[in-house]
Amino acid sequence: MSIRTMGLSASIVIGLAGTANADFNGFGNFLQFRINQGDGGPAPGLGQNPSWIRLTNATDEQARSIFYRTPQDVTQFTASFTYRAVGRTNTATFGACFVVQNSAAQDHAVGGIGFGYGGIERSAAVSLEMGRPFGCFTNVYTNGVITPGASSVAPIDFLSGHDIDVTVSYAGSILQTTFQDRVTGAVYQAMNLIDIQSAIGGNTGYIGITAGTSVWTNGEQYFSDFRYSTVPSPGALGMLGIAGALGIARCRRRESAAGSC
């Protein structure tokens, strides 16, 4: 279920106990990350100042991933990174995913071409998809299965060559995704309902990014400032409060009509 939230405002504030400070802040020297390559193309490129990685090169049919080596608590969190795509695509779709997974491959997990995600079991992912002339889209996937129904992220254009700030926050089955173009200031935001713990089979999982290219694509994909905290964003907490308030309201209506909730 996807809920567009452009223009939505609310004053519901709630608190959650047991939150913690940031678990990691940036790629650093990459020693705490494992980089995986599922193809025979040129290797990913690393930069140190600022810390960034070019996961895919201007080559077709690539599948790569980078995961933090230590599993993290995923019961509630905020993850963020900056994304840049350089190049172009024809009819095939390519892109990237933010991924939480608990697969048998652990931090070695890498999926198929396209997004580098397909086939990673016990996982949940938020996609950044692009393909001319179709446009740019996002979706939430589970268990490594790419399903129809991706939503347009207009006015965001992943193929603009601009830095796009990506934030994914999760609390109480509410997954909030925000894309913001640093050059134009354009913002896209969406909410999805998903039980990540059920999807990955536990309360901890490997946190990372996958990226891939398809046939007839020519796209370098860069990632920087990758951060993860077990504190969800205020927006996700607000939506959790809204969801709870709506649930209480529905319950009260049912109780009034049937005598029980």
Secondary structure by P-SEA (a helix, b strand, c coil): cccccccccccbbbbbccccccccccccccccbbbbbccccccbbbbcccbbbbccccccccccccccccccccccbbbbbbbbbcccccccccccccccccccccccccccccccccccccccccccccccccccbbbbbcccccccccccccccccccccbbbbbbbbcccbbbbbbbcccccbbbbbbbbbcccccccccbbbbbbbbbccccbbbbbbbcbbbbbccccaaaaaaaaaaaaaaaaaaaaaaaacccc
